[in-house]
Structures are given as C-alpha cells and as structure tokens.
C-alpha cells in the first residue's frame, strides 16, 4: 500500500518538529514523519492482516526510524529525550 500524504500534512509535521516546513532533512523531522507513517500503516494492517507488502514497508520504516533515533541519541541526548517524550515512543 502506497501511502500518499497531503502536502499540507507533511509540511505540518516538519514545521512542528523540524522548526521549518522546508527543513525536510532534519533528523527530528524525519523521525516524526516516520512515526506518523508507522502509525498509518499499523492502522491499515489491523484491518488488512494479509497485506504482506505493507507489512514489509512497515518493518522498513521501523528500522529507518530506529537508525535515526540512534544517531540522534549519539549527537544530542537531550534532544533525543525531548523528541521521544513528545512523540510518545519508547515509554
């Protein structure tokens, strides 16, 4: 399942977490975007349990987010802690 997001939603995510809607390369913005897509795919997979291509995409996104979180944790520990608290992940 290809996830097509409205441009406004993408800009909203990056504006909130990266500081600017045009700053799509920031680590915090990428992590927030991956989290949003993971939530959308999780909801989809609850309804469509046999959609294996979406399950593979979900696992890929989880891995990318994990790598970005590890990078952020090494570079900015306080920013990492603030971001996971704001997103509600790794409780």
Residue frames as a rotation matrix with the C-alpha (Angstrom) as fourth column:
UNK 1
0.582 0.813 0.000 0.00
0.813 -0.582 0.000 0.00
0.000 0.000 -1.000 0.00
UNK 2
-0.474 -0.699 0.535 1.49
0.683 -0.675 -0.278 3.27
0.555 0.234 0.798 -1.08
UNK 3
0.127 0.472 -0.873 0.90
0.888 -0.445 -0.112 5.97
-0.441 -0.761 -0.475 1.49
UNK 4
-0.342 -0.144 0.929 0.05
0.664 -0.736 0.131 9.21
0.665 0.662 0.347 -0.23
UNK 5
-0.126 0.224 -0.966 0.03
0.891 -0.402 -0.209 12.07
-0.436 -0.888 -0.149 2.19
UNK 6
0.811 0.436 0.389 -1.27
0.551 -0.793 -0.260 15.54
0.195 0.426 -0.884 1.58
UNK 7
-0.075 -0.890 0.450 1.45
0.554 -0.412 -0.724 18.10
0.829 0.195 0.523 1.13
UNK 8
0.226 0.243 0.943 -0.09
-0.508 -0.797 0.327 20.17
0.831 -0.553 -0.057 3.92
UNK 9
0.987 0.158 0.023 0.20
-0.108 0.560 0.821 17.27
0.117 -0.813 0.570 6.38
UNK 10
0.415 -0.907 -0.067 3.87
0.849 0.413 -0.331 16.74
0.328 0.081 0.941 5.51
UNK 11
-0.203 -0.474 0.857 4.59
0.173 -0.879 -0.445 20.45
0.964 0.058 0.260 5.91
UNK 12
0.599 0.512 0.615 2.72
-0.521 -0.334 0.785 20.47
0.608 -0.791 0.067 9.21
UNK 13
0.914 -0.294 -0.278 4.82
0.400 0.765 0.505 17.60
0.064 -0.573 0.817 10.59
UNK 14
0.028 -0.984 0.174 8.11
0.898 -0.051 -0.437 19.17
0.439 0.168 0.882 9.54
UNK 15
-0.009 0.010 1.000 7.08
-0.111 -0.994 0.009 22.63
0.994 -0.111 0.010 10.75
UNK 16
0.840 0.424 0.340 6.24
-0.374 -0.001 0.927 21.26
0.393 -0.906 0.158 14.19
UNK 17
0.892 -0.451 0.036 9.27
0.311 0.670 0.675 19.03
-0.329 -0.590 0.737 14.70
UNK 18
0.131 -0.899 0.418 11.99
0.989 0.089 -0.119 20.44
0.070 0.429 0.901 12.43
UNK 19
-0.286 -0.212 -0.934 11.26
0.496 -0.867 0.045 24.11
-0.820 -0.451 0.353 13.02
UNK 20
-0.363 0.149 -0.920 10.53
-0.697 -0.699 0.161 24.88
-0.619 0.699 0.358 9.36
UNK 21
0.622 0.701 0.347 8.33
-0.261 0.605 -0.752 23.18
-0.738 0.377 0.560 6.76
UNK 22
0.790 -0.366 -0.493 11.17
-0.531 -0.005 -0.847 23.35
0.307 0.931 -0.198 4.22
UNK 23
-0.210 -0.906 0.368 13.70
-0.976 0.173 -0.132 21.67
0.056 -0.387 -0.921 6.56
UNK 24
0.759 0.618 -0.207 12.84
-0.625 0.780 0.038 18.13
0.185 0.100 0.978 5.46
UNK 25
0.257 -0.749 -0.611 16.33
-0.083 0.613 -0.786 16.82
0.963 0.253 0.096 6.11
UNK 26
-0.229 -0.360 0.905 16.45
-0.891 -0.296 -0.343 17.37
0.391 -0.885 -0.253 9.85
UNK 27
-0.862 -0.197 -0.468 16.73
-0.041 0.945 -0.324 14.26
0.506 -0.260 -0.823 11.96
UNK 28
-0.808 0.589 0.015 13.88
-0.039 -0.028 -0.999 15.27
-0.588 -0.808 0.046 14.27
UNK 29
-0.116 0.782 -0.613 11.55
-0.889 -0.357 -0.287 15.95
-0.443 0.512 0.736 11.36
UNK 30
-0.385 -0.100 -0.917 12.43
-0.672 0.712 0.205 12.66
0.632 0.695 -0.342 9.68
UNK 31
-0.981 0.004 -0.193 11.76
0.132 0.742 -0.658 10.72
0.140 -0.671 -0.728 12.89
UNK 32
-0.520 0.845 -0.127 8.40
-0.314 -0.327 -0.891 12.45
-0.794 -0.424 0.435 13.35
UNK 33
-0.056 0.469 -0.881 7.48
-0.998 -0.058 0.033 11.73
-0.036 0.881 0.471 9.73
UNK 34
-0.674 -0.233 -0.701 8.46
-0.318 0.948 -0.010 8.05
0.667 0.216 -0.713 10.07
UNK 35
-0.940 0.341 0.027 6.39
0.091 0.325 -0.941 7.83
-0.330 -0.882 -0.336 13.26
UNK 36
-0.217 0.901 -0.376 3.33
-0.718 -0.408 -0.564 9.25
-0.662 0.148 0.735 11.52
UNK 37
-0.087 0.142 -0.986 3.70
-0.904 0.404 0.138 6.80
0.418 0.904 0.094 8.62
UNK 38
-0.907 -0.260 -0.331 4.24
-0.094 0.892 -0.442 3.89
0.410 -0.370 -0.833 11.02
UNK 39
-0.693 0.714 0.099 1.00
-0.175 -0.033 -0.984 4.76
-0.699 -0.700 0.148 12.80
UNK 40
0.029 0.716 -0.697 -0.87
-0.942 -0.214 -0.260 4.93
-0.336 0.664 0.668 9.49
UNK 41
-0.312 -0.216 -0.925 0.50
-0.658 0.752 0.046 1.58
0.685 0.623 -0.377 8.32
UNK 42
-0.998 -0.034 0.048 -0.25
-0.058 0.636 -0.769 -0.04
-0.004 -0.771 -0.637 11.68
UNK 43
-0.310 0.950 -0.034 -3.88
-0.511 -0.197 -0.837 1.01
-0.802 -0.242 0.546 11.41
UNK 44
0.094 0.297 -0.950 -4.01
-0.987 0.149 -0.051 -0.31
0.127 0.943 0.307 7.85
UNK 45
-0.620 -0.441 -0.649 -2.55
-0.417 0.886 -0.204 -3.66
0.665 0.145 -0.733 8.87
UNK 46
-0.829 0.419 0.370 -5.08
-0.252 0.311 -0.916 -4.08
-0.500 -0.853 -0.152 11.66
UNK 47
0.202 0.946 -0.253 -7.81
-0.689 -0.046 -0.723 -4.04
-0.696 0.321 0.642 9.02
UNK 48
0.776 -0.021 -0.631 -5.89
-0.558 0.443 -0.702 -5.93
0.294 0.896 0.332 6.32
UNK 49
0.589 -0.522 0.617 -3.93
-0.474 0.394 0.787 -8.65
-0.654 -0.756 -0.015 8.11
UNK 50
0.485 -0.375 0.790 -2.73
0.561 0.827 0.049 -10.43
-0.671 0.419 0.611 4.95
UNK 51
0.976 -0.172 0.132 -1.19
-0.014 -0.658 -0.753 -7.39
0.216 0.733 -0.645 3.26
UNK 52
0.608 -0.783 -0.129 2.40
0.708 0.461 0.535 -8.58
-0.360 -0.417 0.835 3.34
UNK 53
-0.015 -0.633 0.774 3.84
0.798 -0.474 -0.372 -5.83
0.602 0.612 0.512 1.16
UNK 54
0.471 0.225 0.853 2.61
-0.237 -0.899 0.368 -3.20
0.850 -0.375 -0.370 3.61
UNK 55
0.986 -0.157 -0.057 4.00
0.112 0.362 0.925 -5.26
-0.125 -0.919 0.375 6.48
UNK 56
0.243 -0.948 0.204 7.42
0.970 0.235 -0.065 -5.22
0.013 0.214 0.977 4.81
UNK 57
0.017 -0.168 0.986 7.16
0.337 -0.927 -0.164 -1.45
0.941 0.335 0.040 4.31
UNK 58
0.855 0.349 0.383 6.25
-0.244 -0.381 0.892 -1.06
0.457 -0.856 -0.241 7.99
UNK 59
0.771 -0.618 -0.157 9.28
0.554 0.528 0.644 -3.06
-0.315 -0.583 0.749 9.09
UNK 60
-0.012 -0.770 0.637 11.49
0.898 -0.289 -0.332 -0.99
0.441 0.568 0.695 6.80
UNK 61
0.292 0.207 0.934 10.16
-0.036 -0.973 0.227 2.25
0.956 -0.100 -0.277 8.31
UNK 62
0.998 0.060 0.026 10.66
-0.032 0.098 0.995 0.96
0.057 -0.993 0.100 11.85
UNK 63
0.422 -0.907 0.020 14.29
0.887 0.417 0.196 0.16
-0.186 -0.065 0.980 11.00
UNK 64
-0.100 -0.426 0.899 14.90
0.613 -0.738 -0.282 3.58
0.784 0.523 0.335 9.46
UNK 65
0.626 0.397 0.671 13.37
-0.242 -0.719 0.651 5.30
0.741 -0.570 -0.354 12.47
UNK 66
0.925 -0.320 -0.204 15.48
0.341 0.465 0.817 3.18
-0.167 -0.826 0.539 14.83
UNK 67
0.062 -0.956 0.288 18.66
0.989 0.019 -0.148 4.16
0.136 0.294 0.946 12.99
UNK 68
-0.001 -0.002 1.000 17.73
0.213 -0.977 -0.002 7.84
0.977 0.213 0.001 13.02
UNK 69
0.893 0.361 0.268 16.95
-0.188 -0.242 0.952 7.65
0.409 -0.901 -0.148 16.76
UNK 70
0.638 -0.734 -0.233 20.32
0.740 0.500 0.450 6.01
-0.213 -0.460 0.862 17.44
UNK 71
-0.180 -0.693 0.698 22.05
0.798 -0.518 -0.309 8.81
0.576 0.502 0.646 15.52
UNK 72
0.288 0.375 0.881 20.14
-0.122 -0.899 0.422 11.50
0.950 -0.229 -0.213 17.40
UNK 73
0.981 0.068 -0.181 20.90
0.158 0.259 0.953 9.82
0.111 -0.964 0.243 20.72
UNK 74
0.230 -0.971 -0.065 24.63
0.971 0.224 0.081 9.94
-0.064 -0.082 0.995 19.96
UNK 75
-0.392 -0.436 0.810 24.62
0.648 -0.756 -0.093 13.55
0.653 0.489 0.579 18.75
UNK 76
-0.607 0.289 0.740 22.09
-0.499 -0.863 -0.072 15.24
0.618 -0.413 0.669 21.06
UNK 77
-0.812 0.224 -0.538 20.92
0.463 0.808 -0.363 13.25
0.354 -0.545 -0.760 24.07
UNK 78
-0.705 0.575 -0.416 18.66
0.108 -0.492 -0.864 15.98
-0.701 -0.654 0.284 25.47
UNK 79
-0.452 0.524 -0.722 17.03
-0.875 -0.418 0.244 16.49
-0.174 0.742 0.647 22.07
UNK 80
-0.704 0.136 -0.697 16.56
-0.177 0.917 0.358 12.73
0.688 0.375 -0.622 21.79
UNK 81
-0.822 0.382 -0.422 14.82
0.557 0.392 -0.732 12.54
-0.114 -0.837 -0.535 25.17
UNK 82
-0.569 0.627 -0.533 12.59
-0.335 -0.768 -0.545 15.51
-0.751 -0.132 0.647 24.36
UNK 83
-0.518 0.339 -0.785 11.61
-0.833 0.010 0.554 14.06
0.196 0.941 0.277 20.98
UNK 84
-0.745 0.259 -0.614 10.68
0.170 0.965 0.200 10.60
0.645 0.045 -0.763 22.25
UNK 85
-0.739 0.523 -0.425 8.63
0.443 -0.097 -0.891 12.18
-0.507 -0.847 -0.160 25.03
UNK 86
-0.494 0.546 -0.676 6.84
-0.615 -0.770 -0.173 14.45
-0.615 0.330 0.716 22.54
UNK 87
-0.459 0.285 -0.841 6.15
-0.748 0.387 0.539 11.59
0.479 0.877 0.035 20.10
UNK 88
0.332 0.604 0.724 5.21
-0.906 0.419 0.066 9.12
-0.264 -0.678 0.686 22.82
UNK 89
0.675 -0.192 -0.713 7.57
-0.242 0.855 -0.459 6.35
0.697 0.483 0.530 21.72
UNK 90
-0.220 -0.792 -0.569 9.89
0.287 0.505 -0.814 4.17
0.932 -0.342 0.117 23.84
UNK 91
0.504 0.567 0.652 7.95
-0.428 -0.491 0.759 4.61
0.750 -0.662 -0.005 27.05
